[in-house]
Amino acid sequence: MNALWLVRHPRPLVAPGICYGRMDVAADPEHQSQVRDQLAQHLPWGALLHHSPRQRCAKLAQALREVRPDLQSASPSGGDPDLAEMDFGSWEGQTWDALGEAALSAWTAQFADHAPGGGESVNQVMERVERALQHTREHPPDGQVAVWITHAGVIRAVQLLRQGVRRVERATQWPTQGPACGEWLCCEGP
């Protein structure tokens, strides 16, 4: 595989400060159109599109295929669950402020294996993203470019995995930088 494009979904229609990891919130339609048009101009011919099951990712993938029929869908119908954002369990839909300092401190104190809100730990995310990377490495034809339409947490996990970090031990290891909604990174090989 030549390259892996990591695309963060368009801006979600959710109030600022809400924890919305696995929530299936829609993307802003105007922003989605802008992102589609920009990506359509930049994506290599015949790229393989993989996407998260969340509609903010799936609808962008669908819109891209409508304007660029050369793009091939590589995700199963309904999307690839390994590309979904972290599951925050009962925290989903709440404001970060409402969760309280004790809950957030418990998570950062045991960042590697604590499942916030009873959802999913950071290392569980790392394991499934590593599985998705392995699948992407094994299944494309030679020279084909893969495009993941996904979430910030997945992109940050890929950044760590590409640095050889397979397991996160401390919150300070988690990348703080990544693409904003509607932006993307291009990596050489997965």
C-alpha positions as a Markdown table, in Angstrom:
| # | Residue | x | y | z |
|---|---|---|---|---|
| 1 | Met | 0.0 | 0.0 | 0.0 |
| 2 | Asn | 1.3 | 3.4 | -0.9 |
| 3 | Ala | -0.4 | 5.6 | 1.6 |
| 4 | Leu | -3.0 | 5.8 | 4.3 |
| 5 | Trp | -5.2 | 8.9 | 4.5 |
| 6 | Leu | -6.8 | 9.6 | 7.8 |
| 7 | Val | -9.8 | 11.9 | 7.5 |
| 8 | Arg | -11.7 | 13.2 | 10.5 |
| 9 | His | -15.4 | 13.5 | 10.0 |
| 10 | Pro | -17.1 | 16.9 | 9.4 |
| 11 | Arg | -18.3 | 19.0 | 12.3 |
| 12 | Pro | -21.0 | 17.1 | 14.3 |
| 13 | Leu | -24.3 | 18.7 | 15.1 |
| 14 | Val | -23.8 | 18.6 | 18.8 |
| 15 | Ala | -23.5 | 21.3 | 21.4 |
| 16 | Pro | -19.9 | 22.3 | 22.5 |
| 17 | Gly | -18.6 | 20.5 | 25.5 |
| 18 | Ile | -20.7 | 17.3 | 25.0 |
| 19 | Cys | -19.0 | 13.9 | 25.2 |
| 20 | Tyr | -20.2 | 12.2 | 22.0 |
| 21 | Gly | -17.8 | 9.4 | 21.2 |
| 22 | Arg | -20.0 | 6.6 | 20.0 |
| 23 | Met | -23.2 | 8.7 | 19.8 |
| 24 | Asp | -24.5 | 8.6 | 16.3 |
| 25 | Val | -24.8 | 12.3 | 15.7 |
| 26 | Ala | -25.2 | 13.8 | 12.2 |
| 27 | Ala | -22.6 | 16.1 | 10.6 |
| 28 | Asp | -23.3 | 19.7 | 9.7 |
| 29 | Pro | -24.5 | 19.3 | 6.1 |
| 30 | Glu | -22.8 | 22.5 | 4.8 |
| 31 | His | -19.5 | 21.4 | 6.3 |
| 32 | Gln | -19.9 | 17.9 | 4.9 |
| 33 | Ser | -20.4 | 19.4 | 1.4 |
| 34 | Gln | -17.2 | 21.5 | 1.8 |
| 35 | Val | -15.2 | 18.6 | 3.1 |
| 36 | Arg | -16.5 | 16.3 | 0.3 |
| 37 | Asp | -15.6 | 18.9 | -2.4 |
| 38 | Gln | -12.1 | 19.4 | -0.9 |
| 39 | Leu | -11.4 | 15.7 | -0.6 |
| 40 | Ala | -12.8 | 14.9 | -4.0 |
| 41 | Gln | -10.1 | 17.3 | -5.5 |
| 42 | His | -7.3 | 15.7 | -3.5 |
| 43 | Leu | -7.9 | 12.0 | -3.1 |
| 44 | Pro | -5.9 | 9.7 | -5.5 |
| 45 | Trp | -7.7 | 7.9 | -8.3 |
| 46 | Gly | -9.2 | 4.6 | -7.2 |
| 47 | Ala | -8.5 | 4.9 | -3.5 |
| 48 | Leu | -10.2 | 2.4 | -1.1 |
| 49 | Leu | -12.6 | 4.1 | 1.3 |
| 50 | His | -13.0 | 2.7 | 4.8 |
| 51 | His | -15.3 | 4.4 | 7.2 |
| 52 | Ser | -16.7 | 4.3 | 10.7 |
| 53 | Pro | -20.3 | 3.1 | 11.2 |
| 54 | Arg | -21.2 | 6.5 | 12.6 |
| 55 | Gln | -23.3 | 8.6 | 10.2 |
| 56 | Arg | -21.0 | 11.6 | 10.4 |
| 57 | Cys | -18.4 | 9.3 | 8.7 |
| 58 | Ala | -20.6 | 7.0 | 6.6 |
| 59 | Lys | -22.5 | 9.9 | 4.9 |
| 60 | Leu | -19.2 | 11.6 | 3.9 |
| 61 | Ala | -18.0 | 8.3 | 2.4 |
| 62 | Gln | -21.3 | 8.0 | 0.5 |
| 63 | Ala | -21.2 | 11.6 | -0.7 |
| 64 | Leu | -17.6 | 11.1 | -1.9 |
| 65 | Arg | -18.5 | 8.1 | -3.9 |
| 66 | Glu | -21.3 | 10.0 | -5.6 |
| 67 | Val | -19.0 | 12.7 | -6.9 |
| 68 | Arg | -16.0 | 10.3 | -7.4 |
| 69 | Pro | -17.3 | 7.0 | -8.7 |
| 70 | Asp | -13.6 | 5.8 | -9.1 |
| 71 | Leu | -13.4 | 5.6 | -5.3 |
| 72 | Gln | -14.0 | 2.0 | -4.0 |
| 73 | Ser | -15.8 | 1.1 | -0.9 |
| 74 | Ala | -13.7 | -1.2 | 1.3 |
| 75 | Ser | -15.9 | -1.1 | 4.5 |
| 76 | Pro | -18.5 | -3.7 | 5.1 |
| 77 | Ser | -22.1 | -2.4 | 4.7 |
| 78 | Gly | -22.8 | -0.4 | 7.8 |
| 79 | Gly | -19.1 | 0.6 | 8.2 |
| 80 | Asp | -16.1 | -0.8 | 9.9 |
| 81 | Pro | -16.6 | -1.0 | 13.7 |
| 82 | Asp | -12.9 | -0.9 | 14.3 |
| 83 | Leu | -12.9 | 2.7 | 13.0 |
| 84 | Ala | -15.5 | 3.9 | 15.4 |
| 85 | Glu | -14.7 | 6.5 | 18.1 |
| 86 | Met | -14.0 | 5.4 | 21.7 |
| 87 | Asp | -17.1 | 4.3 | 23.6 |
| 88 | Phe | -17.6 | 6.5 | 26.7 |
| 89 | Gly | -20.5 | 4.4 | 28.0 |
| 90 | Ser | -22.8 | 6.4 | 30.4 |
| 91 | Trp | -20.7 | 9.5 | 29.8 |
| 92 | Glu | -22.1 | 9.8 | 26.2 |
| 93 | Gly | -24.4 | 12.8 | 25.8 |
| 94 | Gln | -23.2 | 14.5 | 29.0 |
| 95 | Thr | -21.2 | 17.6 | 29.2 |
| 96 | Trp | -17.6 | 17.1 | 30.3 |
| 97 | Asp | -18.2 | 19.5 | 33.1 |
| 98 | Ala | -21.1 | 17.5 | 34.4 |
| 99 | Leu | -19.0 | 14.4 | 34.7 |
| 100 | Gly | -17.2 | 15.9 | 37.7 |
| 101 | Glu | -13.5 | 16.1 | 38.7 |
| 102 | Ala | -13.6 | 12.7 | 40.5 |
| 103 | Ala | -14.7 | 10.8 | 37.4 |
| 104 | Leu | -12.2 | 12.5 | 35.2 |
| 105 | Ser | -9.4 | 12.1 | 37.7 |
| 106 | Ala | -10.1 | 8.3 | 38.0 |
| 107 | Trp | -9.8 | 8.0 | 34.3 |
| 108 | Thr | -6.5 | 9.9 | 34.0 |
| 109 | Ala | -5.1 | 8.1 | 37.0 |
| 110 | Gln | -5.6 | 4.7 | 35.3 |
| 111 | Phe | -5.7 | 5.9 | 31.7 |
| 112 | Ala | -4.5 | 2.7 | 30.1 |
| 113 | Asp | -7.3 | 0.4 | 31.3 |
| 114 | His | -10.0 | 2.5 | 32.9 |
| 115 | Ala | -13.2 | 2.3 | 30.9 |
| 116 | Pro | -14.8 | 5.8 | 31.3 |
| 117 | Gly | -18.5 | 5.5 | 31.9 |
| 118 | Gly | -18.2 | 1.7 | 31.6 |
| 119 | Gly | -17.5 | 2.0 | 27.9 |
| 120 | Glu | -14.1 | 1.2 | 26.5 |
| 121 | Ser | -10.5 | 1.7 | 27.7 |
| 122 | Val | -7.8 | 3.5 | 25.7 |
| 123 | Asn | -5.9 | 0.3 | 25.3 |
| 124 | Gln | -9.1 | -1.5 | 23.9 |
| 125 | Val | -9.2 | 1.3 | 21.3 |
| 126 | Met | -5.5 | 0.8 | 20.6 |
| 127 | Glu | -6.1 | -3.0 | 20.0 |
| 128 | Arg | -9.0 | -2.5 | 17.6 |
| 129 | Val | -7.2 | 0.2 | 15.7 |
| 130 | Glu | -4.1 | -2.0 | 15.4 |
| 131 | Arg | -6.4 | -4.7 | 14.1 |
| 132 | Ala | -7.8 | -2.3 | 11.5 |
| 133 | Leu | -4.3 | -1.3 | 10.4 |
| 134 | Gln | -3.3 | -4.9 | 10.0 |
| 135 | His | -6.4 | -5.6 | 7.9 |
| 136 | Thr | -5.7 | -2.5 | 5.7 |
| 137 | Arg | -2.1 | -3.7 | 5.2 |
| 138 | Glu | -3.2 | -7.2 | 4.2 |
| 139 | His | -6.1 | -6.5 | 1.8 |
| 140 | Pro | -5.4 | -3.8 | -0.7 |
| 141 | Pro | -3.9 | -4.4 | -4.1 |
| 142 | Asp | -0.3 | -3.3 | -4.4 |
| 143 | Gly | 0.1 | 0.4 | -4.7 |
| 144 | Gln | -3.5 | 1.2 | -3.7 |
| 145 | Val | -4.2 | 4.1 | -1.4 |
| 146 | Ala | -6.4 | 3.5 | 1.6 |
| 147 | Val | -8.6 | 6.3 | 3.1 |
| 148 | Trp | -10.1 | 6.0 | 6.6 |
| 149 | Ile | -13.0 | 8.4 | 7.3 |
| 150 | Thr | -13.0 | 8.2 | 11.1 |
| 151 | His | -12.6 | 10.1 | 14.4 |
| 152 | Ala | -10.0 | 12.0 | 16.4 |
| 153 | Gly | -9.4 | 9.1 | 18.9 |
| 154 | Val | -8.8 | 6.6 | 16.1 |
| 155 | Ile | -6.4 | 9.0 | 14.3 |
| 156 | Arg | -4.5 | 9.6 | 17.5 |
| 157 | Ala | -4.2 | 5.8 | 18.1 |
| 158 | Val | -2.8 | 5.4 | 14.6 |
| 159 | Gln | -0.2 | 8.2 | 15.3 |
| 160 | Leu | 0.9 | 6.2 | 18.3 |
| 161 | Leu | 0.9 | 2.8 | 16.6 |
| 162 | Arg | 3.0 | 4.3 | 13.7 |
| 163 | Gln | 5.6 | 5.3 | 16.4 |
| 164 | Gly | 5.7 | 1.7 | 17.7 |
| 165 | Val | 3.5 | 2.4 | 20.8 |
| 166 | Arg | 1.1 | -0.5 | 21.1 |
| 167 | Arg | 0.0 | 0.1 | 24.6 |
| 168 | Val | -0.6 | 3.4 | 26.4 |
| 169 | Glu | 0.4 | 3.5 | 30.1 |
| 170 | Arg | -0.2 | 7.2 | 31.0 |
| 171 | Ala | -2.5 | 10.0 | 29.9 |
| 172 | Thr | 0.5 | 12.1 | 29.0 |
| 173 | Gln | 1.3 | 9.6 | 26.2 |
| 174 | Trp | -1.9 | 10.3 | 24.4 |
| 175 | Pro | -1.4 | 12.7 | 21.5 |
| 176 | Thr | -3.1 | 16.1 | 22.0 |
| 177 | Gln | -2.7 | 17.2 | 18.4 |
| 178 | Gly | -4.7 | 15.8 | 15.5 |
| 179 | Pro | -6.7 | 17.0 | 12.6 |
| 180 | Ala | -9.8 | 19.2 | 13.3 |
| 181 | Cys | -13.2 | 18.2 | 12.0 |
| 182 | Gly | -13.0 | 17.9 | 8.2 |
| 183 | Glu | -9.2 | 17.8 | 8.0 |
| 184 | Trp | -6.9 | 14.9 | 7.1 |
| 185 | Leu | -3.4 | 13.5 | 7.4 |
| 186 | Cys | -1.6 | 11.5 | 4.8 |
| 187 | Cys | 0.9 | 8.8 | 6.0 |
| 188 | Glu | 3.3 | 6.8 | 3.9 |
| 189 | Gly | 2.0 | 3.2 | 4.2 |
| 190 | Pro | -0.2 | 2.1 | 7.1 |
